[in-house]
Amino acid sequence: MRQKRVRLEILDGIIHYSLAIYVALPVLILGLYFTFAKLGLFGVNSSINEMIFIIPALTLAPISIIIYLIQRDKLKFQFIRTSVDKEAFRDWVTDVVREYKWSIRSFKDNTFIIKTNPGFVNQSWGQHITIMFVEGGVLVNSIFDPNKGSWIITFGSNRRNIDEIKKLLVAKTREIEIYKSGV
């Protein structure tokens, strides 16, 4: 397996991690302010209290790190072992996209990036699904669509997407094996 996590485009990555960035931003701003004040760069010999920086840093930094780790963990691929070949893989993904009314955002190097648009009724604004054909199987990942913001909670829609893709791929693998054994 070449890659263990989804590689997002730069802007998508920034949006995906934006919650961690937003929580860490006050720590960074206060840290810079504290450093500049201690160095006397504001033109006044400042006797600023260190606790103004330390207390927010001790509360916000761990929260930011936890959010970062949660978001990073969501980028991990799940491996599905299959005997489907490249051509059958492409046809299968195209059929799944058509069946679920998803849209293919891009396809290159045996990797499909698919977008869903379920709407608010389904408790989601959409997902960013990556399906990659690799030796011996398929790598699958589903995250909240970075084009629509960053969310920690997706109400199970990403897991449902992956479970549905697994189920359909297992069925396709069985279909191919039955066809091969019957010929």
Secondary structure, 3 states (H helix, E strand, C coil): CCCCECCCCHHHHHHHCHHHHHHHHHHHHHHHHHHHHHCCCCCCCCCCCCHHHHHHHHHHHHHHHHHHHHHHHCCECEEEECCCCHHHHHHHHHHHHHHHCCEEEEEECCEEEEECCCCHHHCCCCEEEEEEEECCEEEEEEEECHHHCCCCCCCCHHHHHHHHHHHHHHHHHHHHHHHHHHC
